[in-house]
Amino acid sequence: MPAEASHRDVVLLGSTGSIGTQALDVISSHPGRFRVRALAAGGADVMALARQALSHRVEVVAVATTCGAELRDALANLRRTEPSLAPALLPEVLEGPEAVTRVAGSFPEAVVLNGITGGVGLGPTLAALEAGSTLALANKESLVIGGALVRKAMRRPGQVVPVDSEHSAIAQALRCGVHERGLTSPVVTGRSEVADLVLTASGGPFRGRSRADLRGVTAAQALAHPTWDMGPVVTVNSSTLVNKGLELIEAHLLFDVEPHHVLTVVHPQSIIHSMVTWKDGATIAQASPPDMKLPIALGMTWPERLDRVETPLRWDATQAWTFEAVDAATFPAVDLARSAVAASDTHPAVLNAANEVLVDRFIHGALEWLDIVDILTEVVEAHDGIADPDLADVLGVQEWAVTQAGAKADARRGSLS
């Protein structure tokens, strides 16, 4: 069988979320190229998870909550009522907090696509790396909070392949360099010709507004992203530009470029996904429509490309792309993230954990939008930092950050009531 027609085994974490469902769309549209070995999800949509498991005839399905019995019932009912979905054997069901991590570390020959949202993705990330699997990483938070741990867990260069559209774009652009193009790994070496990495940002739903304009904005307004269809946490993070701050930290850790050489620029059209500027002054940009299927597909096949993943841009149609500086006074989250990752190995973990608490409060109407980054700054600046942390240290500083953020949010709300 020709190499280009061989299949790749895939383990998909977060299968019912935005990244997971799009990954399964890519897999379904390329029959024979992939074999889905296992699925994992949080458990919010058991029926959807069961349907995915039967449709792709997986061996194992894991759910992070204790709804294993419900999932088994859903699998059995679907098998009975929809014979076309019926495999020879029902998949093994794992449940509980460690189930997803167990699945992530059980298929060393597979590509593990981590599409989980939030810091809970760290355990599965470490398990996949320690098992020797290639990790297609869409869960930026696990790298942000456990950067030192993730690096120690890596078994080989190129084991982590970025799936965020910005970092996928950088990985693709880096292959244009003399010292980068022969690598299957998107890693900048000491001989690199790279001057800067440039992350593009859409600007979110509040681009162009001042702080005064943003007093009293609602969760519905923050969730109305102009170009991307994402989950609620990522969408709110995009509105504050915390998401771009996390991506800056991720780029620093993935590509070994100092934080002050990871730049950000607002590009509202979201066509150029990111760029690499080289030491001779050239800049290489990766452009494609604002759709996640292309970086997801590349994450599962890196460095190969699949056919017909995305409709190419039309070059015979008039169009304009614009770029503008980030308004750091209104959106200070990018500078906060840059200072956090430069401060210590654990400051990014504090930033991420505190932000998750504050975003949840905002979505549920218990916090003002402007308070998210204001309180986040207070918590990050109060952290002393730990050098060369172990997992217990990371978990400890996250717990501290959650407590601090919650207390400050309660105090802020109390002062307004």
C-alpha positions as CSV (number, residue, x, y, z in Angstrom):
1,M,0.0,0.0,0.0
2,P,1.5,3.4,-0.9
3,A,2.6,5.5,2.1
4,E,0.2,8.3,1.3
5,A,-2.8,5.9,1.6
6,S,-1.8,4.3,4.9
7,H,-4.1,5.0,7.9
8,R,-3.2,6.7,11.2
9,D,-4.7,5.6,14.5
10,V,-6.3,8.4,16.4
11,V,-7.4,8.8,20.0
12,L,-9.7,11.8,20.3
13,L,-10.1,13.6,23.7
14,G,-13.0,16.1,23.9
15,S,-14.8,14.4,21.1
16,T,-18.2,16.1,21.6
17,G,-16.7,19.7,21.7
18,S,-15.9,22.0,18.9
19,I,-12.5,20.6,18.1
20,G,-13.6,17.0,18.5
21,T,-16.7,17.2,16.3
22,Q,-14.6,19.0,13.5
23,A,-11.9,16.3,13.8
24,L,-14.5,13.6,13.3
25,D,-15.8,15.5,10.3
26,V,-12.3,15.5,8.8
27,I,-11.9,11.8,9.6
28,S,-15.3,10.9,8.1
29,S,-14.5,12.8,4.9
30,H,-11.2,10.9,4.4
31,P,-12.2,7.2,4.6
32,G,-9.4,4.8,4.9
33,R,-6.9,7.5,6.2
34,F,-7.8,7.2,9.9
35,R,-8.8,4.6,12.5
36,V,-10.4,6.0,15.6
37,R,-9.2,3.8,18.5
38,A,-10.8,5.7,21.4
39,L,-12.9,8.7,22.3
40,A,-13.2,10.7,25.5
41,A,-15.4,13.5,26.7
42,G,-16.6,15.3,29.8
43,G,-20.0,13.7,29.8
44,A,-22.3,16.7,29.1
45,D,-23.8,15.0,26.0
46,V,-23.8,11.2,26.6
47,M,-26.0,10.4,23.6
48,A,-23.7,12.3,21.2
49,L,-20.7,10.5,22.6
50,A,-22.4,7.1,22.3
51,R,-23.3,7.8,18.6
52,Q,-19.7,8.9,17.9
53,A,-18.4,5.7,19.5
54,L,-20.6,3.4,17.5
55,S,-20.3,5.3,14.2
56,H,-16.5,5.1,14.4
57,R,-16.4,1.6,15.9
58,V,-14.0,2.6,18.7
59,E,-12.5,0.1,21.1
60,V,-12.8,2.3,24.2
61,V,-14.9,5.3,25.2
62,A,-14.1,7.3,28.4
63,V,-16.3,9.8,30.2
64,A,-14.8,12.1,32.9
65,T,-17.9,12.0,35.1
66,T,-19.6,9.1,36.8
67,C,-22.2,8.5,34.1
68,G,-20.8,5.3,32.8
69,A,-24.1,3.4,33.3
70,E,-25.9,6.1,31.3
71,L,-23.4,5.8,28.5
72,R,-23.6,2.0,28.4
73,D,-27.4,2.3,28.2
74,A,-27.1,4.8,25.4
75,L,-24.7,2.5,23.5
76,A,-27.0,-0.5,23.9
77,N,-30.1,1.5,22.9
78,L,-28.5,2.9,19.8
79,R,-27.2,-0.5,18.8
80,R,-30.7,-1.9,19.1
81,T,-32.7,1.0,17.4
82,E,-30.1,1.9,14.7
83,P,-28.7,-1.4,13.3
84,S,-26.5,0.5,10.8
85,L,-24.4,1.7,13.8
86,A,-24.1,-1.7,15.4
87,P,-20.4,-2.9,15.6
88,A,-19.6,-6.6,16.4
89,L,-18.7,-5.5,20.0
90,L,-19.7,-2.6,22.1
91,P,-16.7,-0.5,23.2
92,E,-15.3,-0.7,26.7
93,V,-16.6,2.1,28.9
94,L,-14.3,3.9,31.4
95,E,-15.6,6.5,33.8
96,G,-14.4,8.9,36.4
97,P,-11.9,11.7,36.8
98,E,-8.9,9.6,35.7
99,A,-10.7,7.8,32.8
100,V,-9.6,10.3,30.2
101,T,-6.0,10.3,31.3
102,R,-6.0,6.5,31.2
103,V,-7.3,6.5,27.6
104,A,-4.7,9.1,26.6
105,G,-1.9,6.9,27.8
106,S,-3.2,3.6,26.4
107,F,-2.3,3.8,22.7
108,P,1.4,4.7,22.2
109,E,1.2,4.1,18.4
110,A,-1.7,6.5,18.0
111,V,-1.9,10.3,17.4
112,V,-3.7,11.6,20.5
113,L,-5.7,14.8,19.7
114,N,-6.3,16.7,22.9
115,G,-9.3,18.9,22.3
116,I,-10.3,19.2,25.9
117,T,-11.0,22.8,27.2
118,G,-9.3,24.0,30.3
119,G,-6.6,23.0,32.8
120,V,-8.1,19.5,33.2
121,G,-6.3,18.7,29.9
122,L,-2.9,18.5,31.7
123,G,-3.2,15.0,32.9
124,P,-4.1,13.5,29.5
125,T,-1.4,15.6,27.9
126,L,1.3,14.2,30.2
127,A,-0.1,10.6,29.8
128,A,0.0,10.7,26.0
129,L,3.6,12.1,26.0
130,E,4.8,9.5,28.6
131,A,3.3,6.7,26.5
132,G,5.2,7.9,23.5
133,S,2.2,9.0,21.4
134,T,2.3,11.9,19.1
135,L,0.3,14.6,20.7
136,A,-1.8,16.9,18.5
137,L,-2.4,19.6,21.0
138,A,-5.5,21.8,20.9
139,N,-5.6,22.1,24.7
140,K,-3.3,25.1,25.1
141,E,-4.0,25.3,28.8
142,S,-2.2,22.1,29.6
143,L,1.0,23.5,28.1
144,V,0.4,26.9,29.7
145,I,0.0,25.6,33.2
146,G,2.5,22.7,33.0
147,G,5.1,23.9,30.5
148,A,8.0,22.6,32.4
149,L,6.3,19.3,33.1
150,V,5.3,18.9,29.4
151,R,8.8,19.5,28.3
152,K,10.2,16.8,30.7
153,A,7.5,14.3,29.6
154,M,8.4,14.6,25.9
155,R,10.1,11.5,24.6
156,R,11.4,12.8,21.3
157,P,11.6,16.0,19.2
158,G,8.4,16.7,17.3
159,Q,6.2,14.7,19.7
160,V,3.9,17.7,20.2
161,V,2.2,19.1,17.1
162,P,0.2,22.3,17.6
163,V,-3.5,22.4,16.5
164,D,-4.3,26.0,17.5
165,S,-4.6,27.8,14.1
166,E,-2.0,30.3,15.1
167,H,0.6,27.8,16.2
168,S,-0.1,25.5,13.2
169,A,0.5,28.5,11.0
170,I,3.8,29.2,12.7
171,A,4.8,25.5,12.4
172,Q,4.0,25.6,8.7
173,A,5.9,28.8,8.1
174,L,9.0,27.6,10.1
175,R,9.5,24.8,7.5
176,C,10.6,27.5,5.1
177,G,13.9,28.1,7.0
178,V,17.2,26.5,6.2
179,H,17.5,25.0,9.7
180,E,13.8,24.3,10.1
181,R,12.6,22.9,6.8
182,G,14.1,19.4,7.2
183,L,12.4,18.9,10.6
184,T,9.2,17.1,11.1
185,S,9.1,19.0,14.4
186,P,8.1,22.6,14.6
187,V,10.9,23.6,16.9
188,V,13.2,26.5,16.6
189,T,16.8,25.5,17.3
190,G,19.8,27.5,18.5
191,R,20.8,27.9,14.8
192,S,17.5,29.4,13.9
193,E,17.1,32.2,11.5
194,V,13.9,33.4,13.2
195,A,13.7,36.9,14.4
196,D,10.0,37.1,15.6
197,L,6.9,35.1,15.7
198,V,3.8,37.1,15.0
199,L,0.4,36.0,16.4
200,T,-2.6,37.4,14.7
201,A,-5.8,38.2,16.7
202,S,-9.3,38.9,15.3
203,G,-9.7,41.5,18.0
204,G,-12.9,39.8,19.2
205,P,-16.4,41.3,19.5
206,F,-15.1,44.5,21.3
207,R,-12.4,45.6,18.9
208,G,-12.2,49.4,18.7
209,R,-14.0,50.0,22.0
210,S,-12.5,51.8,25.0
211,R,-12.7,50.7,28.6
212,A,-15.5,53.2,29.1
213,D,-17.4,51.6,26.3
214,L,-17.1,48.2,27.9
215,R,-18.7,48.9,31.2
216,G,-21.7,46.6,31.7
217,V,-21.2,44.5,28.6
218,T,-23.1,41.2,28.9
219,A,-22.0,37.6,28.4
220,A,-24.2,37.4,25.3
221,Q,-22.3,40.3,23.8
222,A,-18.9,38.7,24.7
223,L,-20.0,35.4,23.2
224,A,-20.9,37.0,19.8
225,H,-17.5,36.4,18.1
226,P,-17.4,38.0,14.7
227,T,-15.4,35.3,12.8
228,W,-14.9,32.1,14.9
229,D,-17.4,29.6,16.2
230,M,-15.8,28.3,19.5
231,G,-16.8,27.1,22.9
232,P,-18.0,29.7,25.5
233,V,-14.8,29.8,27.6
234,V,-12.5,30.3,24.6
235,T,-14.9,32.9,23.1
236,V,-15.0,35.0,26.3
237,N,-11.2,34.7,26.4
238,S,-11.1,36.0,22.9
239,S,-13.2,39.0,23.9
240,T,-10.7,39.9,26.7
241,L,-7.6,38.8,24.6
242,V,-6.7,36.5,27.4
243,N,-6.8,33.8,24.7
244,K,-4.1,35.6,22.8
245,G,-2.1,35.9,26.0
246,L,-2.3,32.1,26.5
247,E,-1.3,31.6,22.9
248,L,1.8,33.8,23.4
249,I,2.8,31.6,26.3
250,E,2.1,28.5,24.2
251,A,4.2,29.9,21.3
252,H,7.1,30.6,23.7
253,L,7.0,27.1,25.1
254,L,6.5,25.3,21.7
255,F,9.0,27.1,19.7
256,D,11.7,28.2,22.2
257,V,11.3,31.9,21.2
258,E,11.7,34.5,24.0
259,P,8.4,36.1,25.1
260,H,9.5,39.5,23.9
261,H,10.0,38.0,20.4
262,V,6.4,36.8,20.3
263,L,4.4,39.7,18.9
264,T,0.7,40.2,18.4
265,V,-1.2,42.1,15.8
266,V,-5.0,42.5,15.3
267,H,-6.1,41.2,11.9
268,P,-10.0,41.3,11.9
269,Q,-10.4,39.2,8.8
270,S,-8.7,36.1,10.4
271,I,-7.3,35.0,7.0
272,I,-3.6,35.2,8.0
273,H,-3.4,32.9,11.0
274,S,0.1,33.9,12.0
275,M,3.5,34.8,10.6
276,V,7.3,34.2,11.1
277,T,9.7,37.1,10.5
278,W,13.2,36.1,9.7
279,K,16.5,37.8,10.6
280,D,17.0,39.1,7.0
281,G,13.6,41.0,7.2
282,A,11.4,38.5,5.3
283,T,8.1,37.5,6.7
284,I,6.3,34.2,5.8
285,A,2.5,34.1,6.5
286,Q,0.1,31.2,6.4
287,A,-3.3,32.2,5.0
288,S,-6.6,30.2,4.8
289,P,-10.3,30.8,5.6
290,P,-11.2,31.1,9.3
291,D,-11.9,27.4,9.8
292,M,-10.3,25.0,12.2
293,K,-10.5,21.9,10.0
294,L,-7.2,22.6,8.3
295,P,-5.0,22.8,11.5
296,I,-6.9,19.9,12.9
297,A,-6.2,17.8,9.9
298,L,-2.5,18.8,9.9
299,G,-2.4,17.9,13.6
300,M,-3.4,14.4,12.8
301,T,-1.2,13.9,9.8
302,W,1.8,16.2,10.3
303,P,3.9,16.8,8.3
304,E,1.7,15.3,5.5
305,R,-1.3,17.2,4.0
306,L,-4.7,15.7,3.2
307,D,-6.6,16.4,0.0
308,R,-9.8,18.6,0.1
309,V,-9.7,19.7,3.7
310,E,-10.5,23.4,3.1
311,T,-11.8,25.4,0.1
312,P,-8.9,27.6,-1.0
313,L,-8.9,31.3,-0.9
314,R,-10.2,33.0,-4.1
315,W,-7.4,35.1,-5.6
316,D,-9.6,36.4,-8.5
317,A,-11.9,38.2,-6.1
318,T,-11.2,41.7,-4.7
319,Q,-10.5,41.6,-1.0
320,A,-8.7,43.6,1.6
321,W,-6.8,42.5,4.7
322,T,-6.0,44.9,7.5
323,F,-3.7,45.0,10.5
324,E,-3.7,47.2,13.6
325,A,-1.9,47.3,16.9
326,V,-3.4,45.8,20.0
327,D,-4.9,48.4,22.2
328,A,-3.0,47.5,25.4
329,A,-4.8,50.0,27.6
330,T,-8.2,48.4,26.9
331,F,-6.9,44.9,26.5
332,P,-3.9,44.4,28.8
333,A,-4.1,40.6,28.9
334,V,-1.4,40.1,26.3
335,D,1.1,42.1,28.2
336,L,0.1,40.4,31.4
337,A,0.7,37.0,29.9
338,R,4.1,38.0,28.5
339,S,5.2,39.2,32.0
340,A,3.7,36.1,33.6
341,V,5.7,33.6,31.5
342,A,8.9,35.6,32.0
343,A,8.4,35.7,35.8
344,S,8.4,32.0,36.6
345,D,7.4,28.5,35.6
346,T,4.2,28.7,37.7
347,H,3.0,32.2,37.0
348,P,1.2,31.0,33.8
349,A,-0.6,28.3,35.8
350,V,-1.8,31.0,38.2
351,L,-3.0,33.1,35.2
352,N,-4.9,30.2,33.6
353,A,-6.5,28.9,36.8
354,A,-7.7,32.3,38.0
355,N,-9.0,33.2,34.6
356,E,-11.1,30.0,34.4
357,V,-12.8,31.0,37.7
358,L,-13.4,34.6,36.6
359,V,-14.8,33.7,33.2
360,D,-17.2,31.2,34.8
361,R,-18.4,34.0,37.2
362,F,-18.8,36.4,34.2
363,I,-20.8,33.9,32.1
364,H,-23.1,33.3,35.1
365,G,-23.7,37.0,35.7
366,A,-21.7,37.2,38.9
367,L,-18.8,39.5,37.6
368,E,-18.4,42.4,35.3
369,W,-16.4,41.9,32.0
370,L,-13.9,44.6,33.0
371,D,-13.3,42.8,36.3
372,I,-12.0,39.7,34.6
373,V,-8.5,41.0,33.6
374,D,-8.4,43.5,36.5
375,I,-8.7,40.7,39.1
376,L,-6.5,38.4,37.0
377,T,-3.7,41.0,37.2
378,E,-4.0,41.2,41.0
379,V,-3.8,37.5,41.4
380,V,-0.9,37.0,39.0
381,E,1.1,39.9,40.6
382,A,0.5,38.4,44.1
383,H,2.1,35.1,43.2
384,D,5.7,34.5,44.3
385,G,6.6,31.8,41.7
386,I,8.2,28.4,41.9
387,A,11.3,27.4,39.9
388,D,11.4,23.9,38.4
389,P,8.0,22.9,39.8
390,D,6.7,19.3,40.0
391,L,3.1,18.3,39.5
392,A,2.2,18.8,43.1
393,D,3.6,22.4,42.9
394,V,1.5,23.1,39.8
395,L,-1.7,21.7,41.4
396,G,-1.0,23.7,44.5
397,V,-0.5,27.0,42.8
398,Q,-3.7,26.4,40.8
399,E,-5.6,25.8,43.9
400,W,-4.2,28.9,45.4
401,A,-5.1,30.9,42.3
402,V,-8.7,29.6,42.3
403,T,-9.1,30.6,46.0
404,Q,-7.6,34.0,45.4
405,A,-9.7,34.7,42.3
406,G,-12.9,33.6,43.9
407,A,-12.3,35.7,47.0
408,K,-11.5,38.8,45.0
409,A,-14.5,38.3,42.8
410,D,-16.7,38.0,45.8
411,A,-15.3,41.2,47.3
412,R,-15.7,43.0,44.0
413,R,-19.3,41.9,43.7
414,G,-20.0,42.8,47.4
415,S,-18.7,46.3,46.9
416,L,-21.1,46.8,44.0
417,S,-24.2,45.5,45.8
